[in-house]
Amino acid sequence: MFPIAPEGHPFILVTAVAGVLAWVFGFAAVAVALWLVALGCIAFFRDPDRRSDASPDVVLAPADGKVIALTTAPAKLEAFGLATQVSIFMSPIDVHINRAPTAGTVREATWTPGRKFPAYRDKASELNEHSFVVLDGPLGTVAYKQIAGSLARRVVCDLAPGQRVQRGQRVGLIKFSSRVDLFLPPTAETLVSVGQRTRAGVTPVARQRGSKSP
């Protein structure tokens, strides 16, 4: 049995127990529907172990999903020395555990409430509920943003300023469909393209120019 993220336990337990009660009181169809929902929650909150053999100078994907944008970072991120944005959309069937793209110290970790626009839309990055994390490490400054989508009900960020993280470390999740924007310094060479699938903590997304390919 694959590991389940603790955040999913209440969803699984409530629907499974409700299914048992429905069965006991003679509502078999309702019971089956609730058990199917519980199984869906188990699948959604799966937390598989991840390992990467990529060289230390490689930035890894922070999320499972599909690359939907590769563009210039918003102008306000110039203050952090960030130049490139890679957006990864997670559908409900993807693993929703997010992982640190690089090792470093958390300079900033903030949460902003917001709307529930579909996560693939450009304005979702600024207007939807999101967290924003800045990491300072051996690859310079790298940041990422967890963005809730139209189905997502909550962004979970496990980090706090001053905390040290390792590349590939579990750093949070977004409940029920979402998106993660990764922001890279100008010295980073992107290794992914729009439409490509990624796996959190495994897929190389960028490397420092002049380093060997992963």
KOLMI-75291 format. One record per residue: residue number from 1; residue in one letter; x, y, z negated of N, C-alpha, C in turn. Coordinates in nm, 2 decimals, decimal comma. Layout:
residues N
   gumar   kolpa       nx       ny       nz      cax      cay      caz       cx       cy       cz
     NUM       A        X        Y        Z        X        Y        Z        X        Y        Z
...
END
This chain:
residues 214
   gumar   kolpa       nx       ny       nz      cax      cay      caz       cx       cy       cz
       1       M     0,09    -0,12     0,00     0,00     0,00     0,00     0,09     0,12     0,00
       2       F     0,06     0,22     0,09     0,15     0,34     0,10     0,11     0,43    -0,02
       3       P     0,21     0,52    -0,06     0,18     0,61    -0,17     0,07     0,71    -0,14
       4       I     0,00     0,75    -0,24    -0,11     0,85    -0,22    -0,07     0,98    -0,30
       5       A    -0,08     1,10    -0,24    -0,05     1,22    -0,31    -0,15     1,24    -0,43
       6       P    -0,09     1,28    -0,54    -0,18     1,30    -0,66    -0,30     1,39    -0,64
       7       E    -0,28     1,49    -0,55    -0,39     1,58    -0,52    -0,51     1,51    -0,46
       8       G    -0,49     1,40    -0,40    -0,60     1,32    -0,34    -0,68     1,23    -0,44
       9       H    -0,63     1,21    -0,56    -0,69     1,11    -0,65    -0,83     1,15    -0,68
      10       P    -0,86     1,28    -0,72    -1,00     1,32    -0,75    -1,10     1,29    -0,64
      11       F    -1,06     1,32    -0,51    -1,15     1,30    -0,40    -1,18     1,15    -0,38
      12       I    -1,07     1,07    -0,39    -1,09     0,93    -0,37    -1,18     0,87    -0,49
      13       L    -1,14     0,90    -0,61    -1,21     0,85    -0,72    -1,36     0,88    -0,72
      14       V    -1,39     1,01    -0,70    -1,53     1,06    -0,71    -1,62     0,99    -0,60
      15       T    -1,57     0,98    -0,48    -1,65     0,92    -0,37    -1,66     0,77    -0,39
      16       A    -1,55     0,70    -0,44    -1,56     0,56    -0,46    -1,66     0,53    -0,57
      17       V    -1,65     0,60    -0,68    -1,75     0,57    -0,79    -1,89     0,61    -0,75
      18       A    -1,91     0,72    -0,68    -2,04     0,75    -0,63    -2,09     0,64    -0,54
      19       G    -2,01     0,58    -0,46    -2,05     0,46    -0,38    -2,10     0,34    -0,46
      20       V    -2,02     0,32    -0,57    -2,06     0,21    -0,66    -2,20     0,23    -0,72
      21       L    -2,22     0,36    -0,77    -2,35     0,39    -0,83    -2,46     0,38    -0,72
      22       A    -2,44     0,43    -0,60    -2,54     0,42    -0,50    -2,57     0,27    -0,47
      23       W    -2,47     0,19    -0,47    -2,50     0,04    -0,45    -2,58    -0,02    -0,56
      24       V    -2,54     0,02    -0,68    -2,61    -0,04    -0,80    -2,76     0,00    -0,80
      25       F    -2,79     0,12    -0,75    -2,93     0,17    -0,75    -3,00     0,14    -0,62
      26       G    -2,94     0,06    -0,54    -3,01     0,01    -0,42    -3,00     0,09    -0,29
      27       F    -2,91     0,19    -0,29    -2,89     0,27    -0,17    -2,76     0,22    -0,09
      28       A    -2,78     0,10    -0,03    -2,66     0,04     0,03    -2,60     0,12     0,14
      29       A    -2,68     0,19     0,23    -2,63     0,27     0,34    -2,55     0,38     0,28
      30       V    -2,60     0,45     0,18    -2,53     0,56     0,12    -2,40     0,51     0,06
      31       A    -2,40     0,40    -0,01    -2,28     0,34    -0,07    -2,17     0,32     0,04
      32       V    -2,21     0,26     0,15    -2,11     0,23     0,25    -2,06     0,36     0,31
      33       A    -2,14     0,46     0,33    -2,10     0,59     0,38    -2,00     0,65     0,28
      34       L    -2,02     0,65     0,15    -1,93     0,70     0,05    -1,80     0,63     0,05
      35       W    -1,81     0,50     0,06    -1,68     0,42     0,06    -1,60     0,45     0,19
      36       L    -1,66     0,48     0,30    -1,59     0,52     0,42    -1,52     0,65     0,40
      37       V    -1,59     0,74     0,33    -1,53     0,87     0,30    -1,41     0,85     0,21
      38       A    -1,42     0,76     0,11    -1,31     0,74     0,02    -1,19     0,68     0,10
      39       L    -1,22     0,59     0,19    -1,11     0,54     0,27    -1,05     0,65     0,36
      40       G    -1,13     0,74     0,41    -1,08     0,86     0,49    -0,99     0,94     0,40
      41       C    -1,03     0,96     0,27    -0,95     1,04     0,18    -0,81     0,97     0,15
      42       I    -0,82     0,84     0,14    -0,69     0,77     0,12    -0,60     0,79     0,24
      43       A    -0,65     0,78     0,36    -0,57     0,80     0,48    -0,52     0,94     0,48
      44       F    -0,60     1,04     0,45    -0,56     1,18     0,46    -0,45     1,21     0,36
      45       F    -0,46     1,16     0,24    -0,37     1,20     0,14    -0,25     1,10     0,13
      46       R    -0,23     1,02     0,23    -0,11     0,93     0,23     0,02     1,01     0,22
      47       D     0,11     0,96     0,15     0,24     1,03     0,12     0,36     0,93     0,15
      48       P     0,38     0,90     0,28     0,49     0,81     0,31     0,63     0,86     0,28
      49       D     0,72     0,77     0,24     0,86     0,81     0,22     0,92     0,85     0,35
      50       R     1,00     0,95     0,35     1,07     1,00     0,47     1,22     1,01     0,45
      51       R     1,29     0,97     0,55     1,44     0,99     0,55     1,48     1,04     0,68
      52       S     1,59     1,12     0,68     1,65     1,17     0,81     1,80     1,15     0,81
      53       D     1,85     1,11     0,93     1,99     1,09     0,95     2,05     1,21     1,02
      54       A     1,98     1,32     1,04     2,02     1,44     1,11     2,14     1,50     1,03
      55       S     2,23     1,57     1,10     2,34     1,63     1,03     2,30     1,75     0,94
      56       P     2,38     1,79     0,84     2,34     1,89     0,75     2,30     2,02     0,81
      57       D     2,35     2,05     0,93     2,33     2,18     0,99     2,20     2,19     1,07
      58       V     2,12     2,09     1,06     1,99     2,08     1,13     1,87     2,12     1,04
      59       V     1,78     2,20     1,09     1,66     2,23     1,02     1,55     2,13     1,07
      60       L     1,49     2,07     0,97     1,39     1,97     1,00     1,25     2,02     1,00
      61       A     1,16     1,95     1,06     1,02     1,99     1,07     0,96     1,99     0,93
      62       P     0,88     2,10     0,89     0,82     2,10     0,76     0,68     2,03     0,76
      63       A     0,64     1,99     0,87     0,50     1,93     0,88     0,49     1,83     0,99
      64       D     0,40     1,73     0,97     0,36     1,64     1,08     0,26     1,72     1,17
      65       G     0,26     1,69     1,30     0,17     1,76     1,39     0,22     1,78     1,53
      66       K     0,16     1,88     1,59     0,20     1,92     1,73     0,25     2,06     1,73
      67       V     0,36     2,09     1,80     0,41     2,22     1,82     0,31     2,30     1,91
      68       I     0,25     2,41     1,86     0,16     2,48     1,94     0,21     2,62     1,98
      69       A     0,32     2,66     1,93     0,38     2,79     1,96     0,52     2,79     1,93
      70       L     0,60     2,86     2,02     0,74     2,88     2,00     0,77     3,02     2,05
      71       T     0,78     3,11     1,96     0,78     3,25     1,99     0,86     3,34     1,90
      72       T     0,86     3,47     1,92     0,93     3,56     1,84     0,86     3,58     1,70
      73       A     0,94     3,58     1,60     0,88     3,60     1,46     0,82     3,74     1,45
      74       P     0,71     3,76     1,37     0,66     3,89     1,35     0,76     3,99     1,30
      75       A     0,74     4,11     1,35     0,84     4,22     1,32     0,87     4,24     1,17
      76       K     0,77     4,22     1,09     0,80     4,24     0,94     0,89     4,14     0,88
      77       L     0,92     4,03     0,96     1,01     3,93     0,90     1,16     3,97     0,94
      78       E     1,18     4,07     1,01     1,32     4,12     1,04     1,39     4,15     0,92
      79       A     1,32     4,19     0,81     1,38     4,23     0,68     1,45     4,10     0,62
      80       F     1,40     3,98     0,66     1,46     3,86     0,61     1,56     3,81     0,71
      81       G     1,59     3,87     0,82     1,68     3,82     0,92     1,62     3,71     1,00
      82       L     1,49     3,70     1,01     1,43     3,59     1,08     1,38     3,63     1,22
      83       A     1,41     3,55     1,32     1,38     3,59     1,46     1,29     3,50     1,54
      84       T     1,28     3,38     1,50     1,20     3,28     1,58     1,09     3,21     1,50
      85       Q     0,98     3,19     1,56     0,86     3,13     1,49     0,83     3,00     1,57
      86       V     0,82     2,89     1,49     0,77     2,76     1,54     0,65     2,72     1,47
      87       S     0,54     2,71     1,54     0,41     2,68     1,47     0,37     2,53     1,50
      88       I     0,33     2,46     1,39     0,30     2,32     1,40     0,15     2,31     1,35
      89       F     0,07     2,25     1,44    -0,07     2,23     1,40    -0,09     2,09     1,35
      90       M    -0,16     2,07     1,23    -0,19     1,94     1,18    -0,33     1,91     1,19
      91       S    -0,37     1,81     1,26    -0,51     1,76     1,27    -0,54     1,68     1,14
      92       P    -0,67     1,66     1,12    -0,71     1,58     1,00    -0,65     1,44     1,00
      93       I    -0,60     1,38     1,11    -0,55     1,25     1,10    -0,40     1,25     1,08
      94       D    -0,33     1,37     1,07    -0,19     1,37     1,05    -0,17     1,36     0,90
      95       V    -0,04     1,32     0,86     0,00     1,33     0,72     0,01     1,48     0,69
      96       H    -0,05     1,52     0,57    -0,05     1,66     0,54     0,05     1,70     0,43
      97       I     0,14     1,61     0,39     0,24     1,65     0,30     0,35     1,73     0,37
      98       N     0,38     1,85     0,31     0,48     1,94     0,37     0,62     1,91     0,30
      99       R     0,72     1,93     0,38     0,86     1,90     0,33     0,95     2,02     0,36
     100       A     1,05     2,04     0,27     1,14     2,15     0,29     1,22     2,13     0,42
     101       P     1,22     2,23     0,50     1,30     2,22     0,63     1,45     2,23     0,62
     102       T     1,50     2,28     0,50     1,64     2,29     0,48     1,66     2,30     0,33
     103       A     1,78     2,27     0,29     1,82     2,28     0,15     1,84     2,43     0,11
     104       G     1,82     2,47    -0,01     1,84     2,61    -0,05     1,78     2,64    -0,18
     105       T     1,78     2,77    -0,21     1,72     2,83    -0,33     1,60     2,91    -0,29
     106       V     1,49     2,90    -0,36     1,37     2,97    -0,32     1,38     3,12    -0,36
     107       R     1,39     3,20    -0,26     1,39     3,35    -0,29     1,26     3,40    -0,32
     108       E     1,16     3,36    -0,24     1,02     3,41    -0,26     0,92     3,29    -0,24
     109       A     0,82     3,29    -0,32     0,71     3,19    -0,30     0,58     3,26    -0,34
     110       T     0,50     3,30    -0,24     0,38     3,37    -0,27     0,25     3,30    -0,21
     111       W     0,14     3,33    -0,26     0,01     3,28    -0,21    -0,08     3,40    -0,19
     112       T    -0,15     3,39    -0,07    -0,24     3,50    -0,03    -0,38     3,44     0,01
     113       P    -0,49     3,49    -0,06    -0,62     3,44    -0,02    -0,66     3,49     0,12
     114       G    -0,76     3,43     0,18    -0,79     3,48     0,31    -0,91     3,41     0,37
     115       R    -0,92     3,42     0,50    -1,04     3,36     0,58    -1,01     3,22     0,62
     116       K    -1,10     3,16     0,70    -1,10     3,02     0,74    -1,11     3,01     0,89
     117       F    -1,03     3,09     0,96    -1,03     3,08     1,11    -0,97     2,95     1,15
     118       P    -1,00     2,89     1,26    -0,93     2,77     1,31    -0,78     2,79     1,31
     119       A    -0,70     2,69     1,25    -0,56     2,71     1,23    -0,48     2,73     1,36
     120       Y    -0,53     2,69     1,47    -0,45     2,70     1,59    -0,46     2,84     1,65
     121       R    -0,55     2,93     1,60    -0,56     3,06     1,65    -0,45     3,15     1,60
     122       D    -0,40     3,25     1,68    -0,29     3,33     1,64    -0,32     3,41     1,51
     123       K    -0,44     3,46     1,50    -0,47     3,55     1,38    -0,48     3,47     1,25
     124       A    -0,49     3,34     1,26    -0,50     3,26     1,14    -0,37     3,27     1,05
     125       S    -0,26     3,30     1,12    -0,13     3,31     1,05    -0,13     3,42     0,95
     126       E    -0,20     3,53     0,98    -0,21     3,65     0,90    -0,34     3,66     0,81
     127       L    -0,45     3,61     0,87    -0,58     3,64     0,80    -0,63     3,52     0,72
     128       N    -0,58     3,40     0,74    -0,62     3,29     0,66    -0,55     3,28     0,53
     129       E    -0,61     3,20     0,44    -0,53     3,17     0,31    -0,40     3,11     0,35
     130       H    -0,29     3,15     0,28    -0,16     3,10     0,32    -0,06     3,12     0,20
     131       S     0,04     3,04     0,20     0,16     3,06     0,12     0,27     3,09     0,20
     132       F     0,37     3,16     0,15     0,49     3,21     0,22     0,61     3,18     0,13
     133       V     0,70     3,10     0,19     0,82     3,06     0,11     0,95     3,09     0,19
     134       V     1,04     3,16     0,12     1,17     3,20     0,18     1,28     3,12     0,11
     135       L     1,36     3,05     0,19     1,47     2,97     0,13     1,61     3,03     0,18
     136       D     1,70     3,04     0,08     1,83     3,09     0,11     1,93     2,97     0,09
     137       G     2,00     2,93     0,20     2,08     2,81     0,19     2,20     2,81     0,28
     138       P     2,26     2,70     0,30     2,38     2,69     0,38     2,36     2,73     0,53
     139       L     2,24     2,72     0,57     2,20     2,76     0,71     2,16     2,91     0,72
     140       G     2,17     2,98     0,61     2,12     3,12     0,61     1,98     3,12     0,55
     141       T     1,90     3,21     0,59     1,76     3,23     0,55     1,67     3,16     0,64
     142       V     1,58     3,07     0,59     1,48     3,00     0,66     1,35     3,02     0,58
     143       A     1,24     3,04     0,65     1,11     3,06     0,58     1,00     2,97     0,64
     144       Y     0,90     2,95     0,57     0,78     2,88     0,63     0,65     2,93     0,56
     145       K     0,54     2,91     0,64     0,41     2,96     0,59     0,32     2,84     0,60
     146       Q     0,25     2,80     0,49     0,14     2,71     0,49     0,01     2,78     0,52
     147       I    -0,06     2,74     0,62    -0,18     2,82     0,66    -0,31     2,73     0,65
     148       A    -0,40     2,76     0,57    -0,53     2,69     0,57    -0,61     2,71     0,70
     149       G    -0,68     2,60     0,74    -0,76     2,61     0,86    -0,91     2,62     0,83
     150       S    -0,99     2,60     0,93    -1,14     2,61     0,92    -1,19     2,50     0,83
     151       L    -1,13     2,39     0,82    -1,17     2,28     0,73    -1,09     2,27     0,60
     152       A    -0,98     2,34     0,60    -0,89     2,33     0,48    -0,95     2,41     0,37
     153       R    -0,95     2,36     0,25    -1,00     2,43     0,14    -0,90     2,48     0,04
     154       R    -0,78     2,44     0,05    -0,68     2,49    -0,04    -0,54     2,46     0,01
     155       V    -0,45     2,56     0,00    -0,31     2,54     0,02    -0,24     2,51    -0,11
     156       V    -0,16     2,41    -0,11    -0,09     2,37    -0,24     0,06     2,39    -0,21
     157       C     0,12     2,48    -0,29     0,27     2,50    -0,28     0,33     2,47    -0,41
     158       D     0,42     2,38    -0,42     0,48     2,33    -0,54     0,61     2,41    -0,58
     159       L     0,64     2,51    -0,51     0,77     2,58    -0,54     0,75     2,71    -0,61
     160       A     0,86     2,76    -0,68     0,86     2,88    -0,75     0,99     2,95    -0,72
     161       P     1,00     3,09    -0,73     1,13     3,16    -0,71     1,24     3,11    -0,80
     162       G     1,36     3,09    -0,74     1,47     3,05    -0,82     1,49     2,90    -0,82
     163       Q     1,39     2,82    -0,77     1,40     2,68    -0,77     1,49     2,63    -0,66
     164       R     1,57     2,53    -0,68     1,65     2,46    -0,58     1,58     2,35    -0,52
     165       V     1,59     2,34    -0,38     1,53     2,23    -0,31     1,63     2,16    -0,22
     166       Q     1,60     2,04    -0,19     1,68     1,96    -0,10     1,60     1,95     0,03
     167       R     1,68     1,94     0,14     1,61     1,92     0,27     1,53     1,79     0,27
     168       G     1,40     1,80     0,32     1,32     1,69     0,33     1,24     1,67     0,20
     169       Q     1,26     1,75     0,10     1,19     1,73    -0,03     1,04     1,77    -0,02
     170       R     0,96     1,69    -0,08     0,81     1,72    -0,08     0,79     1,86    -0,15
     171       V     0,72     1,95    -0,08     0,71     2,09    -0,13     0,56     2,13    -0,14
     172       G     0,47     2,04    -0,10     0,33     2,08    -0,11     0,24     2,02     0,00
     173       L     0,12     2,06     0,01     0,03     2,01     0,12    -0,08     2,11     0,14
     174       I    -0,15     2,09     0,25    -0,27     2,17     0,28    -0,39     2,07     0,30
     175       K    -0,50     2,09     0,23    -0,61     2,00     0,23    -0,70     2,02     0,35
     176       F    -0,71     1,91     0,43    -0,81     1,90     0,54    -0,78     2,00     0,66
     177       S    -0,68     1,96     0,74    -0,66     2,03     0,87    -0,59     2,17     0,84
     178       S    -0,48     2,20     0,91    -0,41     2,32     0,88    -0,29     2,34     0,98
     179       R    -0,20     2,43     0,94    -0,09     2,47     1,02     0,02     2,52     0,94
     180       V     0,15     2,49     0,99     0,27     2,55     0,92     0,35     2,62     1,02
     181       D     0,38     2,75     0,99     0,47     2,83     1,07     0,61     2,83     1,01
     182       L     0,71     2,79     1,09     0,85     2,79     1,05     0,92     2,91     1,11
     183       F     1,00     2,98     1,03     1,07     3,10     1,08     1,22     3,08     1,06
     184       L     1,29     3,10     1,17     1,43     3,07     1,18     1,52     3,19     1,21
     185       P     1,64     3,19     1,16     1,74     3,30     1,19     1,78     3,31     1,34
     186       P     1,83     3,42     1,39     1,87     3,43     1,53     1,98     3,34     1,57
     187       T     2,06     3,28     1,47     2,17     3,19     1,50     2,12     3,05     1,52
     188       A     1,99     3,02     1,50     1,94     2,89     1,52     1,90     2,86     1,66
     189       E     1,93     2,75     1,71     1,89     2,70     1,85     1,78     2,60     1,83
     190       T     1,66     2,63     1,89     1,55     2,54     1,87     1,57     2,42     1,96
     191       L     1,52     2,31     1,90     1,53     2,18     1,96     1,40     2,11     2,00
     192       V     1,29     2,19     1,98     1,16     2,14     2,01     1,09     2,22     2,12
     193       S     0,98     2,17     2,18     0,91     2,25     2,28     0,76     2,24     2,25
     194       V     0,69     2,33     2,31     0,54     2,33     2,29     0,48     2,20     2,34
     195       G     0,39     2,14     2,25     0,33     2,01     2,29     0,40     1,89     2,22
     196       Q     0,52     1,91     2,17     0,59     1,80     2,11     0,54     1,77     1,97
     197       R     0,54     1,64     1,94     0,49     1,59     1,81     0,61     1,60     1,71
     198       T     0,58     1,63     1,59     0,69     1,63     1,48     0,65     1,55     1,36
     199       R     0,75     1,51     1,28     0,72     1,44     1,16     0,80     1,52     1,05
     200       A     0,73     1,55     0,94     0,79     1,63     0,83     0,91     1,55     0,77
     201       G     1,02     1,63     0,76     1,14     1,57     0,70     1,22     1,48     0,79
     202       V     1,18     1,47     0,91     1,24     1,37     1,01     1,28     1,44     1,14
     203       T     1,19     1,51     1,20     1,22     1,57     1,33     1,31     1,69     1,33
     204       P     1,42     1,69     1,40     1,51     1,81     1,41     1,43     1,92     1,49
     205       V     1,43     2,04     1,43     1,36     2,15     1,49     1,46     2,25     1,54
     206       A     1,57     2,27     1,47     1,67     2,37     1,52     1,81     2,33     1,46
     207       R     1,91     2,39     1,52     2,05     2,37     1,46     2,12     2,50     1,49
     208       Q     2,23     2,52     1,41     2,31     2,64     1,43     2,38     2,63     1,57
     209       R     2,38     2,74     1,64     2,45     2,74     1,77     2,60     2,71     1,75
     210       G     2,65     2,62     1,84     2,79     2,58     1,83     2,81     2,45     1,76
     211       S     2,71     2,40     1,69     2,73     2,27     1,61     2,69     2,16     1,71
     212       K     2,73     2,04     1,66     2,70     1,92     1,75     2,55     1,89     1,74
     213       S     2,51     1,83     1,85     2,37     1,79     1,86     2,34     1,68     1,75
     214       P     2,22     1,68     1,69     2,19     1,58     1,59     2,17     1,44     1,65
END
